[in-house]
Amino acid sequence: MSTEPTNTEPANTEPMSTEPTSTEQTAGVHPPQKILITGGAGFIGSTVASACLDAGYVPVILDNLSTGRREFTEGRTFYEGDIADAALLDRIFREHPDLAATVHCAALTVVPESVANPIRYYRENVTKTLELIEGLVRNGCHRLVFSSSASVYAAGATGEVDENAPIGPASPYARTKAVMEWILEDVARAGELQAIALRYFNPIGADPEFRTGNPNPQPTHVLGKMITAYEQDQPFHITGVDWPTRDGSAIRDYIHVWDLAEAHLAALRNFDAIVARHLVPGTQRSEVPYEVINLGTGDGTTVRELADAFQDAVPGELEVVTAPRRPGDVIGAYTGTAKARQLLGWTPKFTVSEAIRDALTWARVRAGLPPATSLAPPPPPRPPEATVDVLMPYYGDVGMMQEAVRSVLNQRDPHWRLTVVDDGAEPGVPEWFAGLVAEHGPEKIHYQRNETNLGITENFQKCLDLVTQPLVTMIGSDDRMLPNYIGTVRALMNTFPQASLTQPGVEIIDENGEVVDPWIDKVKRRVYAPRVHGAAVLGGESLAVSLLRGNWMYFPAICWRADIITEVGFNPRLRVVQDLALTLEWIRAGAQIVVSDTTCFQYRRHAVSVSSERAHTGTRFAEERAFFLDEAAKMDRLGWRKAARTARLHLSSRLHAATLLPGAARRGSSSGVRTLARYAFGPARRSGGSAR
């Protein structure tokens, strides 16, 4: 096998400086430095090489062409050979002593083949990479960007994985990637190498200039099967439509290969700063100069969404049929991207439709056909992305409020705007928010403090008066969003346009921020809440009955359409059942709710709250009695007899009062005991009125 390089770079052979060309650049690898790209004739590696060229880097390619294409190396410095060939690697560094970093893309990647021949995969992907690492260390090239895989993760119940998710590779191919990551971390810990591992799932598309693309004419992933079905005029089968995803179909993480290439360049540019995050205090030495970063879309693509995107990109129709799950089918997974945004300053730019269009165009180019002549015209521009107005009526603990704010800042989906209306007088709070506004901009964060204390209901209403966006949520100043909250509720509201509000999955935390499962929430979940797998739209009398039996919703986690919540607003006479009153108002008007089991919010339950303090004295139940009897009358006028009977009975509220009797007795509150007993066991009547 020949190892002579093909070198068509400019005649200037002077060594290039390995220092950044501008003092304003971040510490890392910058143009016009040279980059060794192993596997640079393959799908990912060749695209990274193209991106390097376009950015001003000089790629030096090493590939044995076992799966790569020679034509992908044209016009580039290319060495044909094996990454484990020590003599060849030494020669490359003799001829290019100014190589500043290595991007390691060389690997065998076909999962079924790895199952059939695991020995070959461990030899090629692990043993030979060890030889490569030894050669890099020997030649003084200590920066390595490793093109890894998100298949190292064990997919969770929601399909989402971040860098802290459990490792559970399910195939020999995935295990080779996991083993290499562990090796790289150990080598970095020993101080011999610095490394960044980039994890991703399914790259699709092609170089936008169509210099390179996927060399496999029949990819084995879902998109490949979709293309085959379309070309052969056969139906495409979606197997499994009852997964807990936004539309019931399984989820994948498809990303345009050019976005991946740009992420590899971002890792090079920011390399030194990233691996220096773990410096030993008082030294310039990094304890573990190694980092793992996910690359993905942040919310994945369901199989239904992929089929819709495919239809946007092609003429004619793709027939789609659904079928039950098959043995071995899994929900799939997608990666969280907050860390990539933070460390790389990178987010994907291409849509899935654009990636499909480029993949189809590349297939025509590879076949020698004119590009894009038979593709569908571009779809019309999409409307602006809906932004969520995150409202926070604040009063109380500063630390918990700051936790709540940080949970908003940590959202993976950037389509949010935070408005905080401060009804307190805690020192330092305005200054803290001034710093956040300076950092994130007034278009993202708005803060104002009331001149006088308005109280709970009035401050809630003031927040509503400040709504400017089409979607609204009102987070408690002691609650926390999980990083997927904004993406989840936006997807639900987009998928179910008939719904006026959405209730996603919620977990409970205590005053210390620990996840707990109090009895009251167990009862909500097991007795009152509807059984939902994935997402379901509810409405009408049956929904009203469900909520009147026991309010299973968590108001701070609800996302509303702005025109719905702002039209009604808050009832100034209510304090305890404000959220239920607002929701029932719209159910009577015909509104529907989409309920999802995707957990994306943490609701804090305190041992003592306004409602619980009023509960032990029995005063909260006076409000509840009046509310339920008013609701019964309204349901009667609407002809919803079952809902009216449920409101009059208000059984869960009575049971709640009964459970508080021992506590009232221990507190020595005789009036509280009498009030609670009358409410729990007496007839449903208004104070001073007749039984109903």
Buried (B, 14 or more C-beta within 10 A) or exposed (E): EEBEBBBEBEEEEEEBEBEBEEEEBBBBBBBEBBBBBBBBBBBBBBBBBBBBBBBEBBBBBBBBBEBBBEEBBEEBBBBBBBBBBEEBBEBBBEBBEBBBBBBBBBBBBBBEBBEEBBEEBBBBBBEBBBBBBBBBBEBEBBBBBBBBBBBBBEBBEBBBBBBEBEEBBBBBBBBBBBBBBEBBBEBBBEEBBBBBBBBBBBBBBBBBEBBBBBBEEEBEBBBBBBBEBBEEEEEBBBBBBEBBBBBBBBBBBBBBBBBBBBBBBBBBBBBBEBBBEBEEEEEEEBBBBBBBBBBBBBBBBBBBBBBBBBBBBBEEEBEBEBEEBEEEEEBBBBBBBBBBEEBBEBBBEBBBBBBBBBBBBBBBBBEEEEBBEEBBEEEEEEEEEBBBBBBBBBBBBBEBBBBBBEBBBBBBBEBBBBBBBBBBEBEEBEEBBEEBBEEEEEEBBBBEBBEEEBEBBBBBBBBBEEBEBBBBBBBBBBBBBBBBBBBBBBBBBEBBEEBBBBBBBBBBBEBEEEEEEEEBBEBBBEEBBEEBEBBBBBBBBEBBBBBBBBBBBBBBBBBBBBEBBBEBBBBEEBBBBBBBBBBBBBBBEEBBBBBBBBBBBBBBBBEEEEBBEBBBBBBBBBBBBBBBBEBBBBBBEBEBEEBBBBBBBBEBBBEBBBBBBEBBBEEEBEEBBEBBBBBBEEEBBEEEEEEE
